[in-house]
Amino acid sequence: MEPGNWASEHSDALRDYFLKGMSFAEIGREINARFGTDYTRNAVIGRAKRMGLAAPGRASSPPIAPHLPNGVFPQHPSGKGEASKPPLVPAEPAKLRCVGIRPRLVSLLALKPGDCRYPYGGDKDGEPIAFCGHPRRPGSSYCTPHFHLTSGPDTARTTGPVILRLVAAA
């Protein structure tokens, strides 16, 4: 294969296959099989563009905008043909959960192994991060109120460790 120059019979074959509606990958496979060349799909696309065959937007992917039952695209109120967007509806305010506990605000270096590690602060630049510091719930990094705050009532595992077993695959 010549890197930048296609033989005239290769270009003629590309034009014929293109006019038959074949994809660029199919055209490349056909030309390679017919002439014993090694053209890639991208080489075929590039040559087709240089020949003026590949018009922008030739892709045969389905349209993004939905069709109406009568086969017409929905019109934008401005009349520019854009799909209409649903009106913005304000979201319902999020319900924040909180706990009735006064944190000890212990620094990271002062935390003991049994202290709650629920963080406070650090939201603003330079603001130090402190931790709750109350006694932890067994099997958790948090005290009981913070455990329920972070896990919620639908926690899958609230008791003891999970025991894993290896089983033979069938």
C-alpha positions as CSV (number, residue, x, y, z in Angstrom):
1,M,0.0,0.0,0.0
2,E,1.3,3.4,-0.9
3,P,0.9,5.7,2.2
4,G,-0.6,8.8,0.7
5,N,-1.3,7.9,-2.9
6,W,-4.1,5.6,-3.9
7,A,-4.1,3.9,-7.2
8,S,-6.8,5.1,-9.6
9,E,-8.5,1.7,-9.6
10,H,-8.7,1.7,-5.8
11,S,-10.2,5.2,-5.8
12,D,-12.7,4.1,-8.5
13,A,-13.7,1.1,-6.4
14,L,-14.1,3.3,-3.3
15,R,-16.4,5.6,-5.3
16,D,-18.5,2.7,-6.6
17,Y,-18.8,1.1,-3.1
18,F,-19.6,4.5,-1.6
19,L,-22.4,5.1,-4.1
20,K,-23.8,1.6,-3.3
21,G,-24.2,2.9,0.3
22,M,-21.6,0.6,1.9
23,S,-20.0,1.6,5.2
24,F,-16.4,2.7,5.3
25,A,-15.4,-0.4,7.1
26,E,-17.1,-2.6,4.5
27,I,-15.5,-0.6,1.7
28,G,-12.1,-1.1,3.2
29,R,-12.7,-4.9,3.5
30,E,-13.9,-5.1,-0.1
31,I,-11.0,-3.1,-1.5
32,N,-8.4,-5.1,0.6
33,A,-9.9,-8.4,-0.6
34,R,-10.1,-7.3,-4.2
35,F,-6.7,-5.7,-4.6
36,G,-4.7,-7.3,-1.8
37,T,-4.1,-4.0,0.0
38,D,-4.1,-3.2,3.7
39,Y,-6.3,0.0,3.9
40,T,-7.8,0.7,7.3
41,R,-11.3,2.1,7.8
42,N,-9.8,5.5,8.7
43,A,-7.7,5.5,5.5
44,V,-10.9,4.9,3.5
45,I,-12.6,7.7,5.3
46,G,-9.7,10.1,4.7
47,R,-9.5,9.2,1.0
48,A,-13.3,9.6,0.6
49,K,-13.0,13.1,2.2
50,R,-10.2,14.1,-0.1
51,M,-12.3,12.8,-3.1
52,G,-15.2,14.9,-1.9
53,L,-17.4,11.8,-1.2
54,A,-17.7,11.9,2.6
55,A,-20.1,14.7,3.4
56,P,-20.2,15.6,7.1
57,G,-23.2,14.0,8.8
58,R,-23.2,10.9,6.6
59,A,-23.4,8.7,9.8
60,S,-26.3,6.4,9.7
61,S,-26.9,6.5,13.5
62,P,-30.5,7.0,14.6
63,P,-31.6,10.5,15.5
64,I,-31.4,11.5,19.1
65,A,-34.7,13.5,19.2
66,P,-37.8,11.3,19.5
67,H,-40.3,11.0,16.7
68,L,-44.0,11.8,17.2
69,P,-46.6,9.3,16.0
70,N,-47.1,11.2,12.8
71,G,-43.3,10.9,12.0
72,V,-42.4,14.5,12.7
73,F,-39.8,15.8,15.2
74,P,-41.2,17.9,18.0
75,Q,-40.7,21.6,17.5
76,H,-39.1,24.0,20.0
77,P,-41.4,26.9,20.9
78,S,-38.9,29.3,19.2
79,G,-39.6,27.4,16.0
80,K,-35.9,26.5,15.5
81,G,-36.7,22.7,15.4
82,E,-35.0,21.9,18.7
83,A,-36.7,19.3,20.9
84,S,-38.8,20.9,23.6
85,K,-37.6,20.6,27.1
86,P,-39.9,19.9,30.1
87,P,-40.3,22.9,32.3
88,L,-38.0,23.1,35.4
89,V,-39.8,22.0,38.5
90,P,-38.3,23.0,41.9
91,A,-37.1,20.0,43.8
92,E,-38.5,19.1,47.2
93,P,-36.1,20.3,49.9
94,A,-33.9,17.5,51.3
95,K,-34.8,16.3,54.8
96,L,-31.6,16.6,56.9
97,R,-31.1,14.1,59.7
98,C,-29.4,15.2,62.9
99,V,-28.6,13.7,66.2
100,G,-29.0,15.1,69.7
101,I,-25.5,14.7,70.8
102,R,-22.9,17.3,71.8
103,P,-19.5,16.2,70.3
104,R,-16.3,16.4,72.3
105,L,-14.5,17.8,69.2
106,V,-11.3,15.7,69.7
107,S,-8.4,16.3,67.3
108,L,-7.1,13.4,65.3
109,L,-4.0,13.0,67.4
110,A,-6.0,13.0,70.6
111,L,-8.4,10.2,69.5
112,K,-8.2,7.0,71.5
113,P,-8.9,3.6,70.0
114,G,-12.5,3.4,71.4
115,D,-13.5,7.0,70.4
116,C,-16.2,7.9,67.8
117,R,-14.6,9.0,64.5
118,Y,-17.5,11.0,63.2
119,P,-15.9,14.2,61.6
120,Y,-16.8,17.8,62.3
121,G,-15.5,20.9,60.5
122,G,-13.1,21.1,57.6
123,D,-15.8,22.7,55.3
124,K,-13.9,26.0,54.9
125,D,-10.3,26.4,53.9
126,G,-8.0,26.2,56.9
127,E,-10.8,25.0,59.2
128,P,-9.6,22.2,61.4
129,I,-11.3,18.8,61.4
130,A,-12.3,17.5,64.8
131,F,-14.1,14.2,65.7
132,C,-17.0,13.3,68.0
133,G,-14.9,11.4,70.5
134,H,-17.7,9.7,72.4
135,P,-17.4,5.9,73.1
136,R,-17.8,3.9,69.9
137,R,-20.6,1.3,69.2
138,P,-19.2,-2.2,69.1
139,G,-18.3,-3.2,65.5
140,S,-18.5,0.4,64.2
141,S,-16.2,3.5,64.0
142,Y,-19.0,5.7,65.3
143,C,-21.0,6.1,68.5
144,T,-24.6,4.8,68.4
145,P,-26.2,8.1,67.4
146,H,-23.7,8.7,64.6
147,F,-24.0,5.1,63.5
148,H,-27.7,5.5,63.0
149,L,-27.2,8.9,61.4
150,T,-24.8,7.4,58.8
151,S,-26.4,4.0,58.3
152,G,-30.1,4.7,58.6
153,P,-32.8,2.4,59.9
154,D,-32.4,0.0,56.8
155,T,-28.9,-1.2,57.6
156,A,-28.3,-4.6,56.2
157,R,-25.9,-5.7,58.9
158,T,-26.3,-4.5,62.5
159,T,-25.0,-7.5,64.4
160,G,-21.7,-9.3,64.7
161,P,-19.1,-10.1,62.1
162,V,-19.9,-11.9,58.9
163,I,-18.3,-15.3,58.4
164,L,-17.3,-16.2,54.9
165,R,-16.9,-19.7,53.6
166,L,-15.2,-21.0,50.5
167,V,-17.3,-23.4,48.5
168,A,-16.4,-25.4,45.5
169,A,-17.6,-24.2,42.1
170,A,-19.8,-26.5,40.2
